[in-house]
Amino acid sequence: MLDLQQLINGVYDDLQSSVGQGRVADYIPELAKVDPRKFGIAVTTLDGETVSVGDADESFSIQSISKVFALTLALGKIGDGLWRVGREPSGTAFNSIIQLEQEQGLPRNPFINARAIVVADILLAGHKPREAIGEILRFSRFVANDETVSIDPDVARSEQATGFRNVALANYMRSFGNIKHPTELTLGVYFHQCAIEMSCRQLSHAGVFLANGGRDPHTLQSIVSHERARRINALMLTCGHYDGSGDFAFRVGLPGKSGVGGGIMAIAPGRASIAVWSPGLNAQGNSMLGTRALELIAQRTGWSVFGP
């Protein structure tokens, strides 16, 4: 029988010599303050067991991992019409404007910044920004089963003060009519969404519905349909790590979504949800140590979607 606690303890120990590698996201001033030697792992299985090691109970800014929860909400709001455009890997940086210009303001997928800003704009419809932000936060708390999940206001302000590229993306898309609200309102929602804080333990809880075909395995409540969960997982596998998505699929073989705060949420369908955190990033903006940890976990469990 697989001893998950022993397994992740072994992964954690085996990677200690690499702790601190990579570069923190210093272009966001609040994230530049994070200790690059932080490292945590948590795994939540479908039977409700959670095992963890390291800094798994310390909250961090989940950043683009929040796009999974915002996308899930938007699908509930407007349905599968959201899939009409935007399912392809970008092959460019997460904040690229080049591809957006070439493709007439239509972003490739919901996990690059441009399309995630469109999703925030969809969630803003019929709401004030504060209400839309509250809706995203409530959903994040709901799937994590933890009312202490919060937004770090300092990170949100830091993003607003330095997010010039995102401002450019939003204004460019509005020129094509793909953003419906004033860009400062839509971006306010987006920046606060990215400033949600979770620990690895909370994040592993939050992803478990995607490992269970869209249903909370503890309450048996349906959060999304089985088909929709499958599609979200497919998108995470192909697009969840920006222009490093192909390499992540090759090495890890699990649907996953990264954030520049150093977190990654990975899904082992039918088995578990995994969260890792290490702030040092690689050149594509994904956690260097977190990716390696997931590679070892997938190898040692045989959970890769491509087989053991």
C-alpha positions as CSV (number, residue, x, y, z in Angstrom):
1,M,0.0,0.0,0.0
2,L,1.3,3.5,-0.9
3,D,2.4,5.5,2.1
4,L,1.9,9.0,0.9
5,Q,3.4,10.7,3.9
6,Q,6.6,8.7,3.6
7,L,6.6,9.4,-0.1
8,I,6.4,13.2,0.1
9,N,8.8,13.2,3.0
10,G,11.3,11.5,0.7
11,V,10.7,13.9,-2.1
12,Y,11.1,16.9,0.3
13,D,14.4,15.4,1.7
14,D,15.7,14.6,-1.7
15,L,15.3,18.2,-2.9
16,Q,16.8,20.0,0.1
17,S,20.0,20.7,-1.8
18,S,18.0,22.6,-4.4
19,V,16.0,24.8,-2.0
20,G,16.3,28.5,-2.8
21,Q,17.1,28.0,-6.5
22,G,15.3,30.2,-9.1
23,R,14.3,33.8,-9.0
24,V,11.3,35.2,-7.0
25,A,8.8,37.4,-9.0
26,D,10.6,40.6,-8.0
27,Y,8.7,42.7,-10.6
28,I,5.8,42.6,-8.1
29,P,7.3,44.4,-5.1
30,E,5.4,42.4,-2.5
31,L,6.4,39.1,-4.0
32,A,10.0,40.2,-4.0
33,K,9.9,40.1,-0.2
34,V,9.1,36.4,0.0
35,D,11.8,34.1,1.4
36,P,13.1,32.0,-1.6
37,R,13.9,29.1,0.7
38,K,10.2,28.3,1.5
39,F,9.2,24.9,0.3
40,G,6.0,23.0,1.1
41,I,4.0,20.0,-0.3
42,A,0.4,18.9,0.5
43,V,-1.6,16.1,-1.0
44,T,-5.3,15.5,-0.5
45,T,-6.8,12.2,-1.6
46,L,-10.4,11.5,-2.6
47,D,-11.0,9.7,0.7
48,G,-10.2,12.9,2.6
49,E,-6.7,12.2,3.7
50,T,-4.3,15.1,3.6
51,V,-0.6,14.7,4.1
52,S,1.9,17.5,4.1
53,V,5.5,18.4,4.7
54,G,7.6,21.6,5.0
55,D,6.0,25.0,4.8
56,A,2.6,23.5,3.7
57,D,0.6,25.5,6.2
58,E,2.0,28.9,5.4
59,S,-0.1,31.1,3.2
60,F,1.3,32.5,-0.1
61,S,-0.1,34.5,-3.0
62,I,-1.7,31.9,-5.4
63,Q,-1.6,34.4,-8.3
64,S,-2.5,32.7,-11.6
65,I,-3.7,29.5,-9.9
66,S,-6.8,31.7,-9.1
67,K,-7.6,31.6,-12.8
68,V,-8.8,28.0,-12.4
69,F,-11.4,29.1,-9.9
70,A,-12.4,32.2,-11.9
71,L,-12.8,30.1,-15.0
72,T,-15.0,27.6,-13.1
73,L,-17.2,30.4,-11.9
74,A,-17.4,32.0,-15.4
75,L,-18.4,28.7,-16.9
76,G,-21.2,28.5,-14.4
77,K,-22.3,32.0,-15.4
78,I,-22.3,31.8,-19.2
79,G,-21.9,28.1,-19.9
80,D,-19.8,26.4,-22.5
81,G,-20.1,29.4,-24.8
82,L,-16.9,30.4,-23.0
83,W,-15.0,27.7,-25.0
84,R,-15.9,29.3,-28.4
85,V,-12.4,30.8,-28.5
86,G,-9.3,30.3,-26.4
87,R,-8.3,26.6,-25.9
88,E,-4.9,26.5,-27.5
89,P,-1.5,26.7,-25.9
90,S,0.0,30.1,-26.5
91,G,3.7,29.3,-27.0
92,T,4.5,32.8,-25.7
93,A,5.0,34.4,-22.3
94,F,2.0,34.7,-20.0
95,N,1.8,38.5,-20.5
96,S,2.7,38.6,-24.2
97,I,1.0,41.3,-26.3
98,I,2.5,40.1,-29.6
99,Q,0.2,37.2,-30.1
100,L,-2.8,39.3,-29.1
101,E,-2.0,41.8,-31.9
102,Q,-1.5,39.0,-34.5
103,E,-4.9,37.4,-33.6
104,Q,-7.0,40.6,-33.5
105,G,-7.4,40.8,-29.7
106,L,-8.6,37.2,-29.2
107,P,-6.5,35.6,-26.4
108,R,-5.5,32.0,-26.8
109,N,-6.7,30.4,-23.5
110,P,-8.0,31.4,-20.1
111,F,-4.7,30.8,-18.3
112,I,-2.7,33.5,-20.0
113,N,-3.2,37.0,-18.6
114,A,-5.1,38.4,-21.5
115,R,-7.8,35.8,-21.5
116,A,-7.9,35.7,-17.7
117,I,-8.7,39.5,-17.8
118,V,-11.6,38.7,-20.2
119,V,-12.8,36.1,-17.6
120,A,-12.7,38.8,-14.9
121,D,-14.7,41.0,-17.2
122,I,-17.3,38.3,-17.6
123,L,-17.6,37.9,-13.8
124,L,-17.9,41.7,-13.4
125,A,-21.1,41.7,-15.5
126,G,-24.1,42.9,-13.4
127,H,-21.8,43.5,-10.4
128,K,-19.7,46.2,-8.8
129,P,-16.0,45.3,-8.7
130,R,-16.3,44.6,-4.9
131,E,-19.1,42.2,-5.5
132,A,-17.3,40.3,-8.2
133,I,-14.2,40.1,-6.1
134,G,-16.3,38.8,-3.2
135,E,-17.9,36.1,-5.5
136,I,-14.4,34.8,-6.5
137,L,-13.2,34.8,-2.9
138,R,-16.4,33.0,-1.6
139,F,-16.0,30.3,-4.3
140,S,-12.3,29.9,-3.4
141,R,-13.3,29.5,0.3
142,F,-16.0,27.0,-0.7
143,V,-13.8,24.7,-2.7
144,A,-11.0,24.9,-0.1
145,N,-13.6,24.3,2.7
146,D,-11.9,27.0,4.7
147,E,-13.4,30.4,5.5
148,T,-10.0,31.8,6.5
149,V,-8.8,32.0,2.8
150,S,-8.3,35.7,2.1
151,I,-7.0,38.4,-0.2
152,D,-3.7,40.1,0.7
153,P,-4.5,43.8,0.1
154,D,-0.8,44.7,0.0
155,V,-0.2,42.3,-2.9
156,A,-3.3,43.7,-4.7
157,R,-2.0,47.2,-4.4
158,S,1.5,46.2,-5.5
159,E,0.0,44.6,-8.6
160,Q,-2.1,47.6,-9.4
161,A,0.9,49.9,-9.0
162,T,3.1,47.9,-11.3
163,G,0.8,46.1,-13.7
164,F,1.4,48.2,-16.7
165,R,1.6,45.3,-19.1
166,N,-1.8,44.1,-17.9
167,V,-3.2,47.6,-18.4
168,A,-1.9,47.5,-22.0
169,L,-3.4,44.1,-22.6
170,A,-6.8,45.2,-21.3
171,N,-6.9,48.4,-23.3
172,Y,-5.8,46.6,-26.4
173,M,-8.6,44.0,-26.0
174,R,-11.2,46.8,-25.3
175,S,-10.2,48.4,-28.6
176,F,-11.5,45.2,-30.3
177,G,-14.7,45.1,-28.1
178,N,-13.5,42.0,-26.1
179,I,-13.6,43.9,-22.8
180,K,-17.0,45.3,-22.0
181,H,-16.4,47.3,-18.8
182,P,-14.0,50.2,-18.1
183,T,-10.6,48.6,-18.0
184,E,-9.8,50.0,-14.5
185,L,-12.8,48.2,-13.1
186,T,-12.0,44.9,-14.8
187,L,-8.3,45.1,-13.8
188,G,-9.3,45.8,-10.2
189,V,-11.2,42.5,-10.1
190,Y,-8.3,40.7,-11.8
191,F,-5.6,42.1,-9.5
192,H,-7.5,41.2,-6.4
193,Q,-8.2,37.7,-7.7
194,C,-4.5,37.1,-8.2
195,A,-3.9,38.4,-4.6
196,I,-5.8,35.5,-3.0
197,E,-3.7,33.7,-0.4
198,M,-3.8,30.0,0.4
199,S,-1.5,27.5,2.0
200,C,-0.5,24.2,0.2
201,R,-3.0,22.4,2.5
202,Q,-5.8,24.7,1.5
203,L,-4.9,24.6,-2.2
204,S,-4.8,20.8,-2.2
205,H,-8.3,20.8,-0.7
206,A,-9.5,23.4,-3.3
207,G,-8.5,21.3,-6.3
208,V,-9.9,18.0,-5.1
209,F,-13.2,18.4,-6.9
210,L,-11.3,18.4,-10.2
211,A,-9.7,15.1,-9.2
212,N,-13.2,13.7,-8.5
213,G,-15.0,14.4,-11.8
214,G,-16.3,17.8,-10.6
215,R,-17.9,16.5,-7.4
216,D,-16.8,17.3,-3.8
217,P,-15.8,13.8,-2.5
218,H,-16.7,14.7,1.1
219,T,-20.1,16.3,0.7
220,L,-20.8,14.6,-2.7
221,Q,-22.0,18.0,-3.9
222,S,-21.6,18.6,-7.6
223,I,-19.5,21.7,-8.3
224,V,-19.2,21.3,-12.0
225,S,-20.3,18.5,-14.4
226,H,-18.0,15.6,-15.1
227,E,-17.5,16.8,-18.6
228,R,-16.6,20.3,-17.5
229,A,-14.1,19.1,-15.0
230,R,-12.5,17.0,-17.7
231,R,-12.2,20.0,-19.9
232,I,-10.7,22.2,-17.2
233,N,-8.2,19.4,-16.5
234,A,-7.4,19.1,-20.2
235,L,-6.8,22.9,-20.4
236,M,-4.5,22.8,-17.3
237,L,-2.5,20.0,-18.9
238,T,-2.0,21.8,-22.2
239,C,-1.9,25.4,-21.1
240,G,-1.4,25.6,-17.3
241,H,2.3,26.5,-17.4
242,Y,2.3,29.1,-20.2
243,D,5.1,28.4,-22.7
244,G,6.5,25.8,-20.3
245,S,3.3,23.7,-20.5
246,G,4.7,21.1,-23.0
247,D,7.8,20.5,-20.8
248,F,5.6,20.2,-17.7
249,A,3.3,17.6,-19.4
250,F,6.5,15.8,-20.6
251,R,8.1,15.7,-17.2
252,V,5.1,15.5,-14.8
253,G,2.2,14.2,-16.9
254,L,-0.5,15.8,-14.7
255,P,-2.9,18.7,-15.3
256,G,-1.5,21.6,-13.3
257,K,-1.7,25.3,-12.9
258,S,1.2,27.5,-11.7
259,G,1.4,31.0,-10.3
260,V,4.3,33.4,-10.1
261,G,3.9,33.3,-6.3
262,G,5.7,29.9,-6.6
263,G,2.7,27.7,-6.1
264,I,1.5,24.9,-8.4
265,M,-1.8,23.0,-8.1
266,A,-1.7,19.6,-9.8
267,I,-4.5,17.1,-10.3
268,A,-4.2,13.3,-10.4
269,P,-7.7,12.4,-11.8
270,G,-9.4,9.8,-9.7
271,R,-6.7,9.9,-7.1
272,A,-5.7,13.2,-5.5
273,S,-5.1,17.0,-5.6
274,I,-1.5,18.1,-5.0
275,A,-0.2,21.5,-4.1
276,V,3.5,22.6,-4.0
277,W,5.1,25.9,-3.1
278,S,8.6,27.2,-3.7
279,P,9.0,30.9,-4.7
280,G,12.0,30.5,-6.9
281,L,10.9,30.6,-10.6
282,N,12.4,29.3,-13.8
283,A,12.6,31.4,-17.0
284,Q,8.9,30.6,-17.9
285,G,7.6,31.9,-14.5
286,N,6.9,28.5,-13.0
287,S,8.2,27.2,-9.7
288,M,11.6,25.5,-10.3
289,L,11.6,23.3,-7.2
290,G,7.8,22.8,-7.3
291,T,8.0,21.4,-10.8
292,R,10.8,19.0,-9.8
293,A,8.8,17.9,-6.7
294,L,5.8,17.1,-8.8
295,E,7.9,15.2,-11.3
296,L,9.2,13.0,-8.5
297,I,5.8,12.6,-7.0
298,A,4.3,11.5,-10.3
299,Q,7.2,9.1,-10.9
300,R,7.0,7.5,-7.4
301,T,3.2,7.2,-7.3
302,G,2.7,6.3,-11.0
303,W,-0.1,8.9,-11.2
304,S,0.9,10.4,-14.5
305,V,-2.2,10.5,-16.9
306,F,0.1,8.9,-19.5
307,G,0.7,5.8,-17.3
308,P,3.3,4.7,-14.7
